[in-house]
Amino acid sequence: MDVPIPQSVVHARRTRRLMVASGTVVVLAAVGWSLARVGRAAPLVSTDGLWVDTVRQGDLSRELRGVGELVPDDDASRWAAADVDGRIERKFLESGAAVHPDTVLMELSNPDVEQAAVAAGLALEAASSAYSSLQASLEAEVLALKSAAAAVESDRAQSAIQAKVDETMASQGLVSEIVAEQSRVRADALTARARLEQDRVQALERSLEARLASQRSEVESRRTVSALKHRDLAAMTVRAGIEGVLQDVVVEVGQRVTRSANLARVIDPGRLKARLRVPEAQTDGLRLGLPVSVDTHNGIVPGRVSRIAPSAQNGTVTLDIGLDGALPQGARPDMTIDGTIQIGRLTGVNYVGRPASGRTDGDVALFRVAADGARAQRVVVQLKPAAANQVQILGGDLQAGDRVVLSDTSAWGDQQFVRLR
């Protein structure tokens, strides 16, 4: 049989059902209000001037961009330096003048250098005179010995004749044997003396070269010193040294300069190379010989990477680019240039244009445009620089065919959605 339900239980069940229904209505109302509020809070952005690009998939040339300047080749630039201490007496040319190797740039003055050159010249003359005097004295001594040797030789010859005559006469009994023997002894003695005189002459002639060599060495020493001092004197006239253009004059008239101080720089404007600086974080794959397009802002010149700096400075790596083509007219050293290095080719990748915000490496927030074009949603994608005007998409919620806003969106703040009109 049916058991009647107490009124208190019925009342409790009705109250519970009413509370559940009321809670559901409140939640639905809150969600609707929140969605409506989000829709009203999203800012409205005009598409006029907004840069929107489409994500593409395919092959992409990987490029690296850098900025720099034109610089002279290693052997196409020369600093004219001071070879002596001195004071700048006169300057004949200013920057921009065309010069030849013998063109005089400036003159220096230094009384000490001038005095040293004169003193060295006088010392050389004195040493040369001493050499000539010694040579004449030795030659006279040799002649005197030769004359004495000739006289002895004459006496020897006469004694030999006399000894022969006395020997003949002694054999015939006309003179005594003693007289003949005396003549023979005298002849033998003069023969020995004549031989000794000849030996003296030969010894003196042999010592003559040695005695002259010592004085000749003194003359050569003085000549070397004089040449050095006169070279210092000539170095007070500073010349260009190479054919080219006078780029810099770094001293003024009256200025004191020391030995080896740089005075002026001369360059050959027809022999230039490009020097680029590229971000150190983008140098993977960089190697010697890669092709480069150098933009002088007056023409494009092809070239190749000829040197890569071994270390980075201030976040950049320096590259030297050897130019394969002729520079346009008006190109000159220190001219600002841009360069694009062809590193390689990427196959089957997603890529898009380079964002205007400047961030192209790592996680970057972009706004993806909805299919209806009425709104754009913030998405985070992983990018990597790939080309001069494109970046590779490594990851994130972007697919080929999606449209993204590449304009600077920093003014949109942290908005997750924006409305487009």
C-alpha positions in Angstrom: 0.0 0.0 0.0 1.1 3.6 -0.7 2.9 5.4 2.1 2.2 9.1 2.2 5.2 11.4 1.8 5.5 14.0 4.5 5.0 17.6 3.4 8.4 18.6 4.8 10.2 16.2 2.4 8.1 17.4 -0.6 8.9 21.0 0.3 12.6 20.2 0.5 12.7 18.5 -2.9 10.9 21.5 -4.5 13.3 23.9 -3.0 16.3 21.9 -4.2 15.0 21.8 -7.8 14.3 25.5 -7.7 17.9 26.2 -6.6 19.4 24.1 -9.3 17.3 25.7 -12.0 18.2 29.2 -10.6 21.9 28.4 -10.6 21.8 27.1 -14.2 20.1 30.3 -15.3 22.7 32.4 -13.4 25.6 30.6 -15.0 24.2 30.8 -18.5 23.6 34.5 -18.0 27.1 35.1 -16.7 28.7 33.3 -19.7 26.5 35.2 -22.1 27.4 38.5 -20.4 31.1 37.6 -20.4 31.0 36.7 -24.1 29.2 39.9 -24.9 31.6 41.9 -22.8 34.6 40.3 -24.6 33.1 41.1 -28.0 32.5 44.7 -26.9 36.0 45.1 -25.4 37.9 43.9 -28.5 39.3 47.1 -30.1 38.2 48.0 -33.6 41.1 48.4 -36.0 41.0 49.8 -39.5 42.6 47.7 -42.2 43.7 50.8 -44.1 47.5 50.7 -44.2 47.6 47.3 -42.4 50.2 45.0 -43.7 48.7 41.5 -44.1 50.7 38.6 -45.6 49.8 35.0 -46.4 51.7 32.0 -45.1 53.2 30.1 -48.0 54.8 26.7 -48.3 57.6 25.8 -50.7 61.3 26.3 -51.4 63.1 29.4 -50.0 66.5 30.8 -50.4 68.2 31.3 -47.1 69.8 34.8 -46.9 71.7 36.8 -44.3 71.7 40.6 -44.4 74.4 42.9 -43.0 75.3 46.5 -43.1 78.8 48.0 -43.4 81.0 50.2 -45.6 83.5 50.1 -48.4 87.1 49.9 -47.3 90.4 49.8 -49.2 92.1 46.4 -49.9 94.9 45.5 -47.5 97.6 46.7 -50.0 95.6 49.6 -51.4 96.0 51.9 -48.4 99.2 53.5 -47.0 99.8 55.7 -44.0 102.5 58.3 -44.6 104.4 58.3 -41.3 107.1 60.4 -39.8 110.5 58.6 -39.9 112.1 61.2 -37.6 111.0 63.5 -34.8 110.2 66.9 -36.0 107.7 69.8 -36.3 105.3 70.2 -39.2 106.7 73.1 -41.2 104.4 73.2 -44.2 101.4 71.3 -45.7 101.0 71.2 -49.4 97.8 69.3 -49.9 94.5 68.6 -48.2 92.1 65.6 -48.2 90.7 64.6 -51.6 93.8 65.6 -53.6 95.0 63.1 -56.3 98.6 62.1 -55.6 101.5 60.1 -57.2 104.1 58.1 -55.3 106.6 61.1 -55.4 104.0 63.8 -54.6 105.2 65.9 -51.6 102.6 66.1 -48.9 104.4 68.1 -46.2 107.7 69.1 -44.8 109.1 68.7 -41.4 111.9 70.5 -39.6 114.4 69.3 -37.0 117.8 71.1 -36.6 119.3 68.1 -34.8 118.7 65.9 -37.9 120.2 68.5 -40.2 123.3 68.9 -38.0 123.7 65.1 -37.7 123.6 64.8 -41.5 126.3 67.4 -41.9 128.5 65.9 -39.2 128.1 62.4 -40.8 129.1 63.8 -44.2 132.2 65.5 -42.8 133.2 62.3 -40.9 132.9 60.4 -44.1 135.1 62.9 -45.9 137.7 62.7 -43.1 137.8 58.8 -43.2 138.1 58.9 -47.0 141.0 61.3 -46.8 142.7 59.1 -44.2 142.3 56.1 -46.4 143.8 57.9 -49.4 146.7 59.1 -47.3 147.4 55.7 -45.9 147.2 54.2 -49.4 149.7 56.7 -50.8 152.1 56.2 -47.8 152.1 52.4 -48.2 152.6 52.7 -51.9 155.6 54.9 -51.3 157.0 52.5 -48.8 156.7 49.6 -51.3 158.4 51.7 -54.0 161.3 52.4 -51.6 161.7 48.7 -50.8 161.6 47.8 -54.5 164.2 50.4 -55.2 166.5 49.0 -52.5 165.9 45.5 -53.7 166.8 46.6 -57.3 170.1 48.2 -56.0 171.0 45.0 -54.2 170.1 43.0 -57.3 172.4 45.2 -59.3 175.3 44.7 -56.9 174.6 41.0 -56.9 174.8 40.8 -60.7 178.1 42.8 -60.7 179.6 40.6 -58.0 178.6 37.4 -59.9 180.4 38.8 -63.0 183.4 39.7 -61.0 183.5 36.3 -59.3 183.4 34.6 -62.7 186.2 36.8 -64.0 188.4 36.2 -61.0 187.8 32.5 -61.2 188.9 32.5 -64.8 191.9 34.5 -64.1 192.9 32.4 -61.1 192.7 29.3 -63.3 195.2 31.0 -65.6 197.4 32.0 -62.7 196.8 35.7 -63.3 195.3 36.3 -59.8 195.6 34.3 -56.6 193.0 31.8 -55.5 192.3 33.9 -52.5 191.0 36.8 -54.7 188.8 34.5 -56.6 187.4 33.0 -53.4 186.7 36.5 -52.1 184.8 37.4 -55.2 182.7 34.3 -55.0 181.9 34.9 -51.3 180.8 38.5 -52.1 178.6 37.3 -54.9 176.9 34.6 -52.7 176.3 37.2 -50.0 174.7 39.6 -52.4 172.6 36.9 -53.8 171.3 36.1 -50.4 170.7 39.8 -49.6 168.8 40.2 -52.9 166.6 37.3 -52.0 165.9 38.8 -48.6 165.0 42.2 -50.2 162.6 40.5 -52.5 161.0 38.7 -49.5 160.6 42.1 -47.8 158.9 43.6 -50.8 156.5 40.6 -51.0 155.7 40.8 -47.3 155.0 44.5 -47.5 152.7 44.0 -50.5 150.8 41.3 -48.5 150.4 43.5 -45.5 149.4 46.4 -47.7 145.9 45.0 -48.3 145.3 44.2 -44.6 146.4 47.7 -43.5 144.2 49.2 -46.1 141.2 46.9 -45.2 141.1 48.3 -41.7 140.9 51.9 -42.9 138.5 50.9 -45.7 136.2 49.4 -43.1 136.2 52.7 -41.3 135.3 54.5 -44.5 132.4 52.1 -45.1 131.2 52.6 -41.5 131.2 56.3 -42.0 129.5 56.0 -45.3 126.7 53.9 -43.8 126.2 56.4 -41.0 126.2 59.3 -43.4 123.6 57.5 -45.7 121.3 56.9 -42.7 121.6 60.5 -41.5 120.9 61.8 -45.0 118.0 59.4 -45.3 116.6 61.0 -42.1 117.1 64.4 -43.7 115.3 63.3 -46.8 112.5 61.8 -44.7 111.7 65.3 -43.5 110.0 65.7 -46.9 107.0 63.4 -46.6 105.8 61.9 -49.9 102.6 59.9 -50.8 104.3 56.6 -51.6 101.5 55.2 -53.8 99.2 56.4 -56.5 95.8 57.3 -55.2 93.8 59.9 -53.3 94.8 61.7 -50.1 92.1 60.6 -47.7 93.1 62.0 -44.4 95.7 64.6 -43.1 95.8 64.2 -39.3 98.3 66.8 -38.4 98.5 70.6 -38.4 101.3 73.1 -39.2 103.4 73.7 -36.2 102.5 70.4 -34.5 105.3 68.3 -33.0 105.3 64.7 -34.1 107.4 61.7 -33.0 109.1 59.0 -35.1 106.5 56.5 -36.6 103.6 58.9 -36.0 100.9 58.7 -38.7 100.7 61.9 -40.7 98.4 61.3 -43.7 96.6 58.4 -45.3 96.6 57.7 -49.0 94.3 55.1 -50.6 93.7 53.7 -54.1 90.0 54.3 -54.7 89.9 51.8 -57.5 90.8 48.9 -55.2 88.0 48.6 -52.5 86.3 45.7 -50.7 83.1 45.5 -48.7 83.1 45.1 -44.9 79.8 43.9 -43.5 78.6 43.3 -39.9 76.0 40.5 -39.4 74.2 39.4 -36.3 76.1 36.7 -34.4 73.0 34.7 -33.8 72.4 34.2 -37.5 75.8 33.0 -38.7 75.2 29.3 -38.7 76.0 28.0 -42.2 78.2 31.0 -42.9 81.5 30.0 -44.7 84.1 31.4 -47.0 83.3 31.7 -50.7 79.5 32.3 -50.3 78.0 34.7 -53.0 77.1 38.1 -51.8 75.1 41.0 -53.4 76.5 44.4 -52.3 74.1 47.3 -52.5 76.0 50.6 -52.7 72.6 52.5 -53.1 73.8 53.3 -56.5 74.0 49.8 -57.9 74.4 46.1 -57.0 77.9 44.6 -57.1 78.5 40.8 -56.9 81.1 39.5 -54.5 82.1 36.6 -52.3 83.0 36.2 -48.6 86.8 36.4 -48.3 87.2 36.6 -44.6 85.2 35.9 -41.4 86.3 37.5 -38.2 87.2 34.8 -35.6 85.3 36.5 -32.8 82.1 38.6 -32.4 82.1 42.2 -31.2 79.1 44.0 -29.8 76.8 41.2 -31.0 78.0 41.2 -34.6 80.5 39.3 -36.7 82.6 41.2 -39.3 82.9 39.8 -42.8 85.2 41.0 -45.7 83.7 40.7 -49.1 85.9 40.6 -52.2 84.1 42.3 -55.1 83.9 40.5 -58.4 82.4 43.4 -60.4 83.2 47.0 -61.0 82.0 49.6 -58.5 79.6 52.2 -59.7 80.8 55.8 -60.2 80.9 57.7 -57.0 81.8 54.8 -54.9 84.4 55.7 -52.3 85.9 54.5 -49.0 83.7 54.5 -45.9 80.5 54.7 -48.0 77.6 52.9 -46.2 76.4 49.8 -48.0 74.1 46.8 -47.5 74.9 43.2 -48.2 72.9 40.1 -48.8 74.7 36.8 -48.3 73.3 33.7 -50.0 73.7 30.9 -47.4 71.7 28.1 -48.9 68.2 26.9 -49.9 65.4 25.6 -47.7 63.0 23.0 -49.2 59.3 22.5 -48.3 59.1 25.0 -45.5 56.4 27.4 -44.3 57.4 31.0 -44.5 55.9 34.5 -44.3 57.1 38.0 -44.7 59.4 39.6 -42.1 57.3 41.2 -39.3 57.7 45.0 -38.9 58.2 44.6 -35.2 61.8 43.5 -35.9 61.6 40.2 -33.9 62.4 37.4 -36.2 64.0 34.7 -34.0 62.3 32.6 -31.4 58.7 32.8 -30.1 56.9 35.8 -31.6 53.3 36.9 -31.2 51.4 37.5 -34.4 47.7 38.2 -35.2 46.0 35.7 -37.5 43.2 37.1 -39.6 40.0 35.0 -39.4 38.5 33.6 -42.6 35.8 36.2 -42.7 38.3 39.0 -42.3 36.3 40.5 -39.4 38.7 39.8 -36.6 42.2 38.8 -35.8 43.4 36.5 -33.0 46.8 36.6 -31.3 48.9 33.4 -31.9 52.4 32.6 -30.8 54.7 31.1 -33.4 58.3 30.1 -33.6 60.2 32.0 -36.3 63.7 31.9 -37.7 65.3 34.4 -40.2 65.6 32.8 -43.6 65.7 35.5 -46.3 66.1 39.2 -46.7 62.3 39.7 -46.5 61.0 36.4 -45.3 61.1 34.3 -42.1 60.7 30.6 -41.7 57.9 29.3 -39.5 59.3 26.5 -37.3 56.2 25.9 -35.1 53.0 27.4 -33.8 49.4 27.6 -34.9 49.9 28.8 -38.4 49.4 26.8 -41.6 49.9 27.5 -45.3 47.2 29.8 -46.5 46.7 31.6 -43.2 46.8 35.3 -43.3 48.8 37.2 -40.6 49.2 40.8 -39.7 52.9 41.8 -40.1 52.5 45.5 -39.2 53.7 46.7 -35.9 50.9 45.7 -33.4 52.6 47.0 -30.2 49.8 49.6 -29.8 47.3 46.7 -29.5 48.8 45.8 -26.1 47.9 42.4 -24.7 44.6 42.0 -26.6 43.9 38.5 -27.6 41.4 39.6 -30.3 40.9 42.7 -32.4 38.0 43.6 -34.7 38.8 44.6 -38.3 36.9 47.0 -40.4 
